[in-house]
Amino acid sequence: MNAAVILIVGIVILVCGYIFYGGWLSKQWGIDPSRPTPAHELEDGMDYCPAKAPVLMGHHFSSIAGAGPINGPIQAAVFGWVPVLLWVLIGGIFFGGVHDYGALFASVRNDGQSIGTVVETSIGKKAKRLFLIFSYLTLILVVAAFASIVANTFKATYLDGAVDVAASAANATTAIISLLFIVLAIFFGFFVYRRNAPLGVSTIIGVVCIALIMWLGIKWHPIYLNYQVWMIICGVYILVASVTPVWILLQPRDYLSSFLLYAMMILAIVGVIGCHPTLDMPAFTGFKDTIAPTGSSLGYMFPALFVTIACGAISGFHSLVGSGTTAKQLNNEKDAQPIAYGGMLIECVLAIVSLCAVAYIWKDYAAGTTVTPTVVFATGLSQMLGKIFGSGAVSITYTLMVLAVSVFCLTSLDTATRLARYMFQEFWLKPGEKATDPTVTGARKVLCNPYISTLITVVLGIALGMTGYAKIWPLFGAANQLLAGLGLLAVAAWLGKMGRNNKMFYIPMIFMILVTLTSLIFTIKSQITAIIAGGTDIVWCYIRAILAILLVILAIDLVVEGCKALAAQAKAKKAA
C-alpha cells in the first residue's frame, strides 16, 4: 500500500467525521453561541481569560499533543499498519473526539471547573474525591516524565568528566531555541493583550521571529548543563509559569508553538505525498507482538494496541486539559467543536504521519537499529523530504522535527502543572466554593493557596523525575486510558442529568474501561510472576503490583458509582 494513499484517505475520513459526526454532537448537546462562557463571567486575568479561537486552539493543541501521537503509533506498529490505522480513525472520530469535546463542554457548563467537579454534580462527592486523587497522581507522573524528557533533550554529554561540545551541540541548540522561544512568547503576549496589537500582523512577526531564533540557536548555543541542573531549571520554570496569568505566557507561547507543529505537519504531509513511498511494513503481523524491536514485547494486541496508542486516538489527559485550562479561556461555545473535537482529529493526522514515518524505515525499526520514537519520526520524514528537496534538507528538517517535539513536551509540562494545581485546590473545596471565598479558612485556605499547591506539585513531580519515575512509568498507559474511560463515564452521567442524549458515550466508555482493566490485570500477573522468580528489582515489582491493584479497585468503585447514577437517571426518565 502506498503511504500517500493512506494519508490522503485518512484525512478525508477525518474531515467527514468532523463535519458530520462532530456537527451532530453539537446539535445533540445544545451548543449555544449566545450563552456567556466562564471566561467572560468569571474573568480574573489569572486563569479565566477569554482567548481568540486561533490562540486557544494553539494552547489546547500544543498541550494535548506532546510526544503522544508520535510515540504511540510507532510503538504499536509492531502489530502492522492496518490495526494502527483503523484504531486511529475509529478511535479519533467516535472515541477521542467525543471524549475531548464532551469534557470541554461539560466543564464550560460547570463554571470552567475540572472534570472532577462534573463527577461530583452528576455522580457524587465520594466519586469526585476518588477521581481527583487519581487525576492528581497521574498528573504528578506526567510532570515527572515530561520534565525528564525535556532535561534529556537539553542536557550536555560528558566525556571523562568534561563537556563533549561536539556531542552536545544538538541538545544545546534545542535548549537555547526553547529558552528564546519563551522570551518571544512573553513579548508577543504583552503586545497582543496589553497593547492590542492586531493578531494577524503579530502572528506574521511572531512566525518570522521563530525562524530567526531557530537560525540563531543553530549558530549560537552557549549553554551546556547536566541533567540534574536542567531538571531544577524545569522545576523553577513550571513553578513560575503555572501561577502566571495565562495571557503573559501560556496563551502566547502555546499559540506560537502551534505554528511549529503546523510547520512540522505540513512538511511531513509534503514528504509523505511528495515521496509517496510504498509501505515496507506488513499490513498485519499477528495478535501478539513477536517483533519486539526494543527487546521487550508489547504482548497481545488486545489490550496493548489501545493502551499504546493514546493521544492519536483517545487519551484521558485530554479531558484534564479541556476541563482545566481550555474551558477557562473559551470565548464562545461555538469554538468548542473546532478546538476540542477538531484538535483531536488533527492529532489523528499526526498519528497517521507517524505511522508512515516508521513504515519508511521499517527494516531499521524492526531490526532494533532505530527504535526511539522521536528519532524514528524525524529520521523517516527527513529522509522522505531529502528525496524531494535534496540531501541538504535532511539535517534541517530533522532538527525541526526534534525541536517541535521538545517544545510540545515543555508545553505539556507547564499545562500539566497548572492542571495539577487546579485538582489539588478543588479537592479541598465544597460544591460551588472557590479558593478565595471567606468560608475557606484554616488549613483549607493554606492548601488552596495557588502558590502553596503549585509548590507541592512541583516538588513531588521533579523529585519523582529525578528518582524512580521510570520504574512506574509502564503503568501510565493503562492509568491514562482508565482516566479516559472514567472521563467518558462522568460526562455521560452529567449529560443524562441535564436531559441530553448521552448514548454516544456508552460504547467508548465500556470499551476503554475493559481495555484498561485487562491491561492492569496483565500487569499484576506479570509482576507476581517476577516476584515469584525473584531478582534484583523485586521491590519495584511489589510497588507496581500494588499500584495496579489499587487502580483496579479505584476503577471498579468509580464505575459502580457511575452506573448507579446512570441507572437512577434511566429509572427517573422512565417514570416520567
N, C-alpha and C positions, 0 to 999 in steps of 0.2 A: 504493500500500500504506500502511496506517495504521501509524504508529510504535509505538503501544501494542501492536498485534497482534504486531509483530516482536519487541518486547522481551519480552512475556509468553511467546511461543512459544520464544524463545531461552533464557529462564530455565528453562522446563520441560525442554527438551532437555539443558541443562547439569546440572540436578538428576538427571535419569535417568542421565546419563553418570557422575556422581559415585557414585550408588548401585550401579549395575550394573557398569560397567567398572572404576571405582576399587575396588569391593569384590572384583572378580575378580583384579585385580592383587595385592591384599593376600594372597589365598589362594595365588596362583601363586608369590609371592616368600617366603612363610613368615613373615609378620609375627608376632612373638611378644611379647605383652604382659607375659609373666613374665620376659623377659630384661632384665637391667640395662643401662641405656644409658650411654654415655661420660660424660654429665653427672653421673651418680652415681659411676661407677667412678673417674673422673679429676677429680672436683670439686676446684677450686683457688681458687674465689672470684674469679677473674680472668676467664677465658674459659669455663671449664667450670663451669656453674652451672645446676642444674635450674630450669625455669620452668613455672609452671602453664600448661596448654594455651591459655587465652584470652590470657595475657600473651605467650606465644611466638607465637601467631597474629598478635598485633598487631605484634610485631617483624618477623616474616617478611613479612607482607603489606605493611607500610609500607616495608620495604626493597626489595622487588621491584617495587612499584608505580611510584614516582616519577611522571614525566610520560609514560612509555612507552605505557600503554594508552589515553591520551588523544591523544597526538601521532600515533601510527601510523595508527589507523583514519581520522582526519580527513584526513591527508595522502593516504592510499590511496583516499579516497572518489572521487577523480577517475576511477576505473575503474567506479564505480557501486556501489549498496548491496548487490547480490546477491553479487558476488565477495568483498566485505569480510565480509559476514555468514557466508558459507559457510566462509571460511578461519578466522574467529574460532571458530566452533562445532567444525568438524572439527579444526582445529589445536589448540584448547584441550583437547578430550577425548582425542584419540589421539596428539598430538604433545607439547604443552607439559605436560599433566598427567603423562604418562608420564615425561618428561624430569625434571621437578621432583621427583616422588615417588621416582623411581629414584635420582637423585643424593643425596637426603637419606638414603634407606635404605642405600645403599652406603657413605656416609660414616659413618653410625651403626655399621655393622658393621666399620668400619675405625678405631675409636677416635676418631671425630669429625674425622678428618683430611680435607683438601680432596680434591677430585676428582683432583688431581694424584697423590696417594698411591694412589688407586684405579687410576689409569692404570699406575702402577709395578707394583703387585701383579698386575695382570691382563695387561699388555702388555709393560712393560719399563722399565728405568732411562732409556734414551735418550728414549723416548716421554714419560716423566714430565718430564724437563728441558725438552723442547720445549714441552710443554703448559703448564708453569709459566711459562716465558718469555712465551709468547703470552698467557696469562691475566693476568700481571702488567702487561704493556704495555697490554692492553685496560683494566685497572682504572685505570692512570695516566690514560688518556684519559677514563675515566668521572669520576675525581676532578676533572680539569681542567674538563670540561664542566659538571658539576653545581655546582662552586664558582662558575663563571661565571654559571650560571643564577640561583643564589641571590644573588650580588652584584648582578646586573642587576635582580633583583626588589626588592632593598633600597636601591639607590643613589639619591642625590638628583639632581635635574635642575638644571642651572646655566644661567643667563641672564646674559650679559655678565660672566661671572666670579663671579657671586653666586648663592646658592641660590634657586631659584624655589620658595618654600614651597608655593604652591598646586598646582603641577605635581608636587611631590614628596610630597604628603600621603599618597597611596595606598601608595607604596613605604615611607614612614616608618612607616605603620600596620602593614604586614606585618612590617617589621623588628622593631618593639618587641613585637608579639604573639609572634613567633618566639622572641625572647630571653626573654620572661617565661614562655613555654611550657617552655623548658629548665630554668628555675629551679623551676617547678612540678613537672616530672618528677623532679628530684633529691629534693625533699621527699617526693613520692609513693613513690619507691624506698626512701627511708630508713624511712618508717613501715611500709611493707608488708614489707620484707625484714629490717629490724633491730628493729622494734618489734612485728612480727607482727600488724599491723592487719588486720582482715578485708578480703579483696579486694573483696567486694561493696559494703560501706559505703565503702571507699576509692575505688572506681570512681565511685560516685554523687557523692561530694565532688569528685573529680577532674574529672568532666564539668561540674559546676556551676562550678568554678574556671576551666575552659576558657572557658565562656561569659562569666565575669566579666573575664578578661584580654582577651577579644575586645572587650568593651564598653569597657574601659579603654584599649585600644590605639586604638580609633576616636576616643576623646575626647582622648587624650594620647599624642603621638608626637614627642618632642623630638629624636630622633637623625637628623641629616641628614649623611651621609658619601658620598664619591665611590666609584666602582667599585674603584679600586686599594686603598683603605683597607678596604673590605668584603672584598676578596679576601684581604688579610693577616689580617683577623679570622677569616675562614673557615679559613685555614690554621692559626692558633693553636687554634681550636676543635677541629678534627679531630685535631690533634696530641695534645691532651689527651684528647678523648673516646674515641679509638681505643685508648688504653692504660689507660683507666679500667676498673675491674671492671664487668662488664656489669650488675650489679644496681643500680649507682649512677645510670647514665644510660640506657644502651642499652635495657634491658628496660622500665623505666617510661616513658621518652619514647616509644618505639615503640608501647607498649600504649595510652598516652593518645592519641597521634597517630592511631591507627587509628580512634578514635571520630570524629575529624574527617572521615575518609574515609567511615565508615559514615553519618554525617550527610549528607555530600555526596551519597552514592549514594542514600540514602533520599529526599532532596529531589529528586534527579534522576529517580528512578523515579516519584515522585509527579507531577513535572512532565510526564513523557512520557505516563503513563497518564491523568492528570487532563486534560491538554490534548489528548491523543490526536490530534495533527496528521497530516494526510496528507503523506507524504513528497514533497517538491518536487523531489527529485533523481532522475536516471534510474536504472533498475534495472541497466543495463549500458551503458557508453559506448564500449566497444571494447577491443581488445587492446593499444592504445598510448595513452598519456596525451597527448591533444591539447588539454586544457583548461588545464593548467599555470597555476593561479591565482597562484603566486608568481613566474611568469615563467620558471621552469625546469621542463622536463618530467621526469617520473619515468621515462620510457621505456616499454619493453614490460612488460605485466602479469607475464609470467614473465621475470625473477625479481623485479621491483620490488615486487609485492604482498606477497610472502612475506618480503622483507627489510625493507620499510617497517613492516609490522605485526609487531612482535616481541613485546613484553610482553603484548599482547592475545591471542596465540596460542601462541608459543614464543619463549623468549629464553635465550641462553647465560648471561647474567648471573645468572639464577635458580639455575643449578646451583652457581655460586660462593657465593651466599648460603646455599643449603640445606646445602652441604657445608662451609661456612666458619663461620658463626655459629650457624645454627639447629640443626645436628647436635650442637653442644656444649652446647645448652640443652634438648634434647628430654627430657622427663621419662619418657615411656613410648613404646614403639614404636607402640602403637595410636593415638597422637596424630599420627603421620606422615601418614596419609591426609588428615584434615581440614586440617592445616596446609599440606602441600605440594600435594597434588592439589586439595584444596578451595580453597586460596589462589589457585591458577592459574585455576580456574573463576570465582572472584569477579572476577578481572581481566578475564575474558571478558565478564562482565556490564557492567563499566565500559567496555569497548571498544564494546559494543553501544549503551550510553547515549551514548557519544561520537559514534557514527555517527548516532544520532537528532538530536543537537545540531547537527551540521554540515548535516544534511538540512533542519533547520528554517530555517536561514538560508542555504540553498544558493545563492540568487541573489547574495547579497553575497560568498559564498566564491568561486563560480565566476567572478565579475567581478573578483576580486582586491581587493575593498574591505576585507574582513575575512579575513585568512589565517593569522595567528598561532594555532596550535592551542589554546593555553590561553585566548586571547581568544575564539576560536570556541566552545569548550566552554562557557565561562562566559556568553557572550552568548546562545547558543541556549537553554541551560537556564534562565537567569534570566528570559528573555522568556516562556518557557513558564509558569514559576511566576508571573510577573506577570499572565498571563491568568487564572490560577486565583485568586490571592490579592490581586490589585490591583497597581497600578504601584509602590506603596511597597515591594513585595517584591523588585523588580528589583535595586536597588542593594545591598541587604543580601545577597541570595543570590549576586550577582556577586562581592562581596568574600569571601564564604565559599569560593566555588569557587577563586578565585585563591590565597587563603590556604592551602587544603588542598593544592594542587599545590606551593606553595612549601615547606610543611612536609615533604612527602614527598621533595622534592628534597634537602632538608637531611638527612633520614634516610638516603636512599640514599648521600649524600656520606660520612657518617660510617661507614656499613657498608662501602662500597667501600674506604675507607682501611684499616679493620681487616682486610678480606679480603686486600688487597694486602700488608699486613704478614705475614699468615699465609703467603701464597705466597712472599714473599721469604725468610722463615725456612726454610720447607720445602725450598727449592731447595738449601740448603747441608747438609741433614741426610740421613743414610743411613736405609734402611728400619727402622722401629721406633725410631728415635732421636729424642730430644726435646732442645729447646734447652738445658734445664737439666742434661742428663746430663754426668757428668765427662769423657766421651770427646770432648765438643765443646770444643776448645781453640783457641788462637791466633786467626787471622783469622776462622775459622768462629764462634768464640764471640762476637766483636765483631759480626759481621754478623747473627748470630741474636739478638742483644740486642733485645728488643721496642722499646726507645726509639730505638735507632740505626736499625733497619729502618723504623720509623714515620717518623722524621725524614727519611730518604732519600726515602720515598714522598711525603710532604707537600711537600717542596721541589720534587721533579720535577713533581708534579701542579699545584701552584699556579703554578710558573714557566711551565709549558705553558699553563695557563689565562690567564695574563697576556700571552702572546705569540701563538703561532700555532696553537693547537689547532683553531680553526675551519677552518684550511686542510686539515687531515687528517681532520676530523670526518666528511666524506662516506664515509670508509672504515669508520666504526664499525658501520654497519648490517650490512654483509657480515661484518665481523670478529665481531660479536656472534652472528650466526646460524651462522657457522662454528664458534664455540665451542659452540653448542647441538648441532650435528652431531657434534662430537668428544666432547662430554659423553655423548651417546647411545651412541656407539661404546664409550666407556670403561665405562659401566655394563653394556652388553650383554656385553662381554668378561668383566667381573667376575662377572656372574650365570652366564655359561657356565662359568666356572671353579668356581663354587660348586655347579654341577649344577642350577641353577634355570632355568625357562623364560625365555628372552630373545628369543623370536621377535617379540614385540610391538615391539621396538626397530628391527628391520631396515628396514621401510618408512620410518618417520620419519627414521632415520639417513641412508639413501641419498638420500632426497628433499632433506633440508636441506643435505647436502654438495654435491649437484648445483646447488641454488639458489645457494649462496654462491660456488661456483667459477664459475658462469655470470656472476654479478654482478661478481666480481673481473675476469673476462676482459673484460667490457664496460667496466669502469673502466680497465683497461690500454689498451684500444683507444682510448677517448676521450682519455686523457692523451697517447698517442702522436700522435693527430691534432692535439691542441692544441700539442704540441711542434713538429710539422712546420709548423703555421700560424704559430708564433712569437707573441710578445706580451709584456706586462709581467710576467705571472705564471708565466713559463716554468720558473723554479727549482722552484716548488711542484708544477708538473706532473711534473717529474722525480722529486721526492720521493714524490708519490702513486703514480706508476707503479712505482717501485722497491719501495715498501711493499706494493703489491698483488701484485707478482710474488713477493715473499718470503712473503706469506700463502698464495699458491697452492702454492709449494714446500713450505712447512710443512704445509699440509693434506694434500697428496699423500703426504708422508713419513709422517705420523701414520696416515693411512688404510691405507697399505701395512703398517705395523707392526701396526695393529689387525686387519686382515684375516688376517695371518699367525697371530695369536693365536687368532682365531675358527676358522680352518681347522684349526689344531692341536687345538683342543678338539673339533671335529667328528670329526676323524680318531681321536682317543683314545676318544671315545664310541662310534664305530662299531666300533672294535677290541674294546672291552669287551663 
